[in-house]
Amino acid sequence: MTRRRPPVRRRPRRPSKRQQQKDAQLIAFAVVAAAVIGLVVMVVNWLLAHWWVLLIAVVLAVLAGIGWLSNRRQQDRWEAVRAQALRYGLSQLDALHHAKFEEAVRDLMRRDGCQDAQRVGGGGDLAADVKATDPLGRRWVIQCKHRRNGARGSAVGTPDLQVLNGTARPVHGADVAVIVTNGRVTGPAVDFAKQQRLHVVDRQTLAVWASGSRPLWELLRAVPPPRRPTSLS
């Protein structure tokens, strides 16, 4: 007869270091959670016993909120007043950096009632420096050409208008595509703009727009009709 071998006793496996770390993390999490719950219970019980403290905190929070809203409304009113009185002279515009010139054009559009006017100029702007929607629902895309020497600087030519024409409507969805400059515009560029239904704001038109209170669409010819009927239409 063959003798059966006694069963081999296997030693229990010790948990791996990773498992030990997980167990330690679970224990630590449970301890922290219990401490937080205990602290919350203590705070709630204390507040129930001292309800007047909670009432004072609520009143102070309401007063602080009212004060914040009041300050915000006052700031909005001052911004509206500042925008309505916004004026620029050509000498001021000539002295600006090109980025500041774009911001000035954006602010003038806001003055005219385009609340969503924003400067988007920069690398890869695809010929759009300022975008805005006027109160009549028309989408404006504006390319800015600043000349440090003003009228003595290089003139805006047909290639500049061609770039704007290639992106304003198909890329940016413009209803009104405009190029604004504090310098000169060549005759062929003006002719091209008329052919392609583009609008040119040259130095003379810019002077009238920036120093007055009339919106830009009242200074340009053949602007598209409103997208939607409004009180201004």
C-alpha positions in Angstrom: 0.0 0.0 0.0 1.2 3.4 -0.8 1.3 5.9 2.0 -0.4 9.2 1.5 1.8 12.2 1.9 0.7 14.6 4.6 -0.9 17.7 3.2 1.5 20.6 2.8 0.6 23.5 5.0 0.7 26.8 3.1 1.8 29.8 4.9 -0.8 32.6 4.8 0.2 35.3 2.4 1.0 38.6 3.8 -0.7 41.6 2.3 1.4 43.5 -0.3 2.7 46.9 0.4 0.3 48.4 -2.0 -2.6 46.7 -0.2 -1.3 47.9 3.1 -1.1 51.4 1.8 -4.7 51.2 0.6 -5.9 49.9 3.9 -4.0 52.7 5.7 -5.6 55.3 3.4 -9.1 53.8 4.1 -8.5 53.9 7.8 -7.2 57.5 7.6 -10.2 58.5 5.5 -12.6 56.9 7.9 -11.0 58.7 10.9 -11.1 62.1 9.1 -14.7 61.5 8.0 -15.7 60.6 11.5 -14.0 63.7 12.9 -15.7 66.0 10.3 -19.1 64.5 11.0 -18.5 64.9 14.8 -17.4 68.5 14.3 -20.5 69.3 12.1 -22.8 67.8 14.8 -21.1 69.9 17.5 -21.5 73.0 15.4 -25.1 72.3 14.6 -25.9 71.6 18.3 -24.1 74.8 19.3 -26.0 76.9 16.7 -29.3 75.4 17.9 -28.4 76.4 21.4 -27.2 79.9 20.3 -29.7 80.6 17.4 -29.3 84.3 17.7 -25.7 84.0 16.4 -27.0 82.4 13.3 -29.6 85.1 12.9 -27.0 87.8 13.2 -24.8 86.1 10.6 -27.7 85.9 8.2 -28.5 89.6 8.6 -24.9 90.6 8.1 -24.7 88.4 4.9 -27.9 90.0 3.6 -26.6 93.5 4.3 -23.2 92.7 2.6 -25.1 91.4 -0.4 -27.2 94.5 -0.6 -24.1 96.7 -0.3 -22.3 94.7 -3.1 -25.3 95.0 -5.4 -25.5 98.7 -4.7 -21.9 99.3 -5.5 -22.1 97.2 -8.7 -25.1 99.2 -9.9 -23.3 102.4 -9.2 -20.3 101.2 -11.1 -22.5 100.2 -14.1 -24.1 103.7 -14.0 -20.7 105.4 -14.0 -19.6 103.1 -16.9 -22.7 104.0 -18.9 -22.1 107.7 -18.3 -18.4 107.4 -19.2 -19.3 105.5 -22.4 -21.9 108.1 -23.5 -19.3 110.9 -23.0 -16.5 109.0 -24.7 -14.6 111.2 -27.2 -11.3 110.9 -29.0 -9.3 113.4 -31.0 -7.2 112.3 -33.9 -4.0 113.3 -32.0 -5.0 111.0 -29.2 -5.7 108.1 -31.6 -2.4 108.7 -33.5 -0.5 108.4 -30.3 -2.0 105.0 -29.3 -0.3 101.6 -29.7 -2.1 99.5 -32.3 -3.6 97.3 -29.6 -4.9 100.4 -27.7 -6.3 101.7 -31.0 -8.3 98.5 -31.3 -9.5 98.9 -27.8 -10.5 102.5 -28.6 -12.6 101.3 -31.6 -14.2 98.6 -29.3 -15.1 101.3 -26.7 -16.6 103.5 -29.4 -18.8 100.7 -30.6 -19.9 100.1 -27.0 -20.7 103.8 -26.7 -22.9 103.4 -29.7 -24.9 100.7 -28.0 -23.1 97.5 -29.0 -23.0 96.0 -25.5 -21.2 92.8 -26.6 -18.4 94.6 -28.5 -15.1 92.9 -27.9 -11.5 93.2 -29.1 -10.4 89.9 -30.7 -7.3 91.2 -32.5 -4.0 89.3 -32.2 -2.2 86.5 -33.8 -4.4 84.4 -36.1 -7.4 86.9 -35.8 -8.2 86.3 -39.5 -8.7 90.0 -40.2 -11.1 90.6 -37.2 -9.9 93.0 -34.6 -13.2 94.0 -33.1 -16.6 92.2 -33.2 -19.9 93.7 -32.1 -23.7 93.4 -32.5 -25.5 96.7 -32.9 -28.9 97.5 -31.4 -30.5 96.6 -34.7 -29.1 93.1 -34.6 -26.4 93.4 -37.2 -23.1 91.7 -36.7 -20.1 93.9 -37.2 -16.6 92.7 -38.0 -13.9 95.5 -37.9 -10.3 95.3 -39.1 -8.2 98.1 -37.6 -5.2 99.6 -39.4 -3.3 102.0 -37.1 -0.7 104.3 -38.5 1.7 105.9 -36.0 2.3 108.8 -38.4 -1.4 109.3 -39.2 -2.0 110.7 -42.7 1.7 110.6 -43.4 1.9 106.8 -42.8 1.5 104.1 -45.4 -1.9 104.0 -47.1 -4.3 101.2 -46.7 -4.5 99.4 -50.0 -6.5 96.9 -51.9 -4.7 93.8 -50.4 -5.9 94.8 -46.9 -9.5 95.0 -48.2 -9.1 91.6 -50.0 -8.1 89.9 -46.7 -11.1 91.4 -44.9 -13.4 90.4 -47.8 -12.1 86.8 -47.6 -12.9 86.2 -43.9 -15.5 88.7 -42.6 -18.6 87.0 -44.0 -17.6 83.4 -44.5 -15.5 83.0 -41.4 -16.9 85.6 -38.9 -20.5 85.8 -40.1 -20.4 89.6 -40.6 -23.4 91.6 -41.8 -21.2 94.7 -41.9 -17.5 94.4 -42.7 -15.5 97.5 -41.9 -11.9 98.6 -42.1 -11.0 101.5 -39.8 -7.8 103.5 -40.1 -6.4 106.8 -38.8 -4.4 107.0 -42.0 -5.1 107.2 -45.7 -6.9 104.8 -48.1 -5.9 104.4 -51.7 -8.4 105.1 -54.5 -8.4 101.5 -55.8 -9.0 100.2 -52.3 -12.1 102.4 -52.0 -13.3 101.2 -55.4 -12.8 97.6 -54.4 -14.7 98.2 -51.1 -17.7 99.5 -53.0 -17.7 96.5 -55.4 -17.5 94.0 -52.5 -19.9 95.8 -50.2 -17.2 96.6 -47.7 -17.1 99.8 -45.6 -14.1 102.1 -45.2 -13.7 104.4 -42.2 -10.8 106.7 -43.2 -9.2 109.4 -41.2 -11.9 112.0 -41.9 -14.8 109.6 -41.0 -12.9 108.4 -38.0 -12.5 112.0 -36.7 -16.3 112.6 -37.0 -17.1 109.3 -35.3 -14.6 109.5 -32.5 -15.2 113.1 -31.6 -19.0 113.1 -31.8 -22.0 111.1 -30.5 -23.4 109.7 -33.7 -23.2 105.9 -34.1 -21.0 104.6 -36.9 -23.9 103.2 -38.9 -25.3 106.7 -39.4 -22.0 107.8 -40.9 -21.7 105.0 -43.5 -23.6 104.5 -46.7 -25.4 101.4 -47.8 -25.4 99.7 -44.4 -27.5 96.5 -44.5 -31.0 96.8 -43.0 -31.7 95.7 -39.5 -31.9 92.0 -38.7 -34.9 92.4 -36.4 -37.3 95.3 -35.8 -36.5 97.4 -32.7 -37.5 100.7 -31.2 -34.6 102.2 -33.2 -35.6 100.8 -36.6 
